[in-house]
Amino acid sequence: MPLASNSSAQPAPGAAEIAALVEPTRVHRRAYTDRAIFDLEMERIFGRAWIFVAHASQIPQPNDLVRTRLGLHDVLATRDPEGLVHVVLNRCTHRGTTLCSVERANAASLVCPYHAWTFGLDGTLRSVPHRKSMPASFDMADPRLSLFRAPRVADYRGFIFASLAGDGPALEDFLGDMTDVLDNFIDRAPNGEVTQEGGAFRLEYRGNWKLHHENANDTMHPGFVHESSVNAAREDGRDYAEPVYDEHQAHVQMLSNGFSVREWQSLGLQGLANGHSYMDGFYTKGILSPDRDDPISRGYRDALEAARGREAAAGILAMDRFNNLVWPNLNINAQYQQIRVVQPVAPDRTIVRAMCFRLGGAPEGMFHRAVRFLTNLSSPASMIFADDAEIFEKVQAGLSDGRREWLDQSRGIDEAVGNGRIASAGTSELPIRGQYRAWLDHMTAAP
């Protein structure tokens, strides 16, 4: 039984109309403001592509569940008594009531708080109260009475994705070369296990969901958007502020946004198939640099070398990439044990969930650094995210007044063409163009 559409009363745009919104050097504002376009994105992108929904460590035991989102749908990722993972709609099939209101739980069944209809963690209806009052035609085995279950759920090394499409590319084919960063994330744990811990931040901005991913690998904005925090980090005239309270981690993050255009240009950008992309790491000094040398880092390297061998450990730690974007909804920073998940709500409303992970077998200080990184970059108190969110909202407001029809995306277009793995200089808008190639592929596909 397919999920009911959340679409508006507007007719769905045709393929030609959609294709006309994207040109090689620009994108029409309707891609960000039009409700009919947004509804079609939810149907053809978030309703078909592989969407990250949870990490296996959030549901490690039988009967565990975590509340998450799949497109516009409130869903539960569950692990049944046999250990199988399901993604089911968090909505009773009787009167539509929300079944689970907590973020995480361990429960043998899902009991509706309205009339106590009870469902298994795989979504099947198990019981209803006062069964004899139901009509003779009432059939507990009727699949329409079970919770909607995502037809495809797949796990890549603990990262759980779901698709509302019954068929399509396998998860590994969809991920393509982005499996490299997922492998690297897990391989950084000396014992080969990572667990999501330390809570999560839920952030919201009044802007389109695509703005977040477009911004993530846009290296031209930091020196302007984050100018106030960069200046605050520089104002005492020294490399690092005093007193030391977090190993200068916040200071390094803010200072690094103040790179010159030449420094940003020296970084590499990679645009991959299916809209994925990443950029080279840019934390080159202090506690966040790849070659940091301090007691915690030395203890961590020793543990990784003991588990993997010196050569393998060196290869794992050599991957220095930032904002690995698994389009359309996942952002990974493996070396800082972070992910961010983009959840569309409306054309002009987006939720971003940010969380960090513990590396199994690593010194406790590594996890503390990850929590600090998460707080500095992605918390409601973050100067960095606050700047970005304000810009997203200003972009949305500017597009919504209808005066500006097109957004330019031409920077660096002479440097790279094609639709596979493409390298470009750090100031190119290559990642945005790659995202829109994938966007067009999905949006113009046959229903």
HELIX and SHEET records of a PDB file:
HELIX    1   1 ALA A   15  ALA A   19  1                                   5    
HELIX    2   2 ARG A   30  THR A   33  1                                   4    
HELIX    3   3 ARG A   35  ARG A   44  1                                  10    
HELIX    4   4 ALA A   56  GLN A   58  5                                   3    
HELIX    5   5 ARG A  131  SER A  133  5                                   3    
HELIX    6   6 PRO A  143  LEU A  145  5                                   3    
HELIX    7   7 LEU A  171  LEU A  175  1                                   5    
HELIX    8   8 GLY A  176  MET A  178  5                                   3    
HELIX    9   9 THR A  179  ASP A  187  1                                   9    
HELIX   10  10 LYS A  210  ALA A  216  1                                   7    
HELIX   11  11 PRO A  222  VAL A  225  1                                   4    
HELIX   12  12 GLU A  227  ARG A  234  1                                   8    
HELIX   13  13 GLN A  249  SER A  256  1                                   8    
HELIX   14  14 VAL A  261  SER A  266  1                                   6    
HELIX   15  15 ALA A  273  GLY A  275  5                                   3    
HELIX   16  16 GLY A  286  LEU A  288  5                                   3    
HELIX   17  17 PRO A  295  ARG A  308  1                                  14    
HELIX   18  18 ARG A  310  ALA A  318  1                                   9    
HELIX   19  19 ALA A  334  TYR A  336  5                                   3    
HELIX   20  20 GLU A  364  SER A  378  1                                  15    
HELIX   21  21 MET A  383  SER A  400  1                                  18    
HELIX   22  22 LEU A  430  MET A  443  1                                  14    
SHEET    1   A 3 VAL A  22  GLU A  23  0                                        
SHEET    2   A 3 ARG A  26  HIS A  28 -1                                        
SHEET    3   A 3 TRP A 406  ASP A 408 -1                                        
SHEET    1   B 3 ILE A  51  HIS A  55  0                                        
SHEET    2   B 3 PHE A 159  SER A 163 -1                                        
SHEET    3   B 3 ARG A 152  TYR A 156 -1                                        
SHEET    1   C 4 VAL A  85  LEU A  89  0                                        
SHEET    2   C 4 HIS A  73  ARG A  79 -1                                        
SHEET    3   C 4 ASP A  64  LEU A  70 -1                                        
SHEET    4   C 4 ARG A 104  ASN A 106 -1                                        
SHEET    1   D 3 LEU A 110  VAL A 111  0                                        
SHEET    2   D 3 THR A 118  PHE A 119 -1                                        
SHEET    3   D 3 LEU A 125  SER A 127 -1                                        
SHEET    1   E 8 VAL A 194  TYR A 205  0                                        
SHEET    2   E 8 ARG A 349  LEU A 359 -1                                        
SHEET    3   E 8 GLN A 338  ALA A 346 -1                                        
SHEET    4   E 8 LEU A 330  ASN A 333 -1                                        
SHEET    5   E 8 ARG A 321  VAL A 326 -1                                        
SHEET    6   E 8 SER A 277  ASP A 280 -1                                        
SHEET    7   E 8 GLY A 268  GLY A 271 -1                                        
SHEET    8   E 8 ILE A 422  ALA A 425 -1                                        
END                                                                             
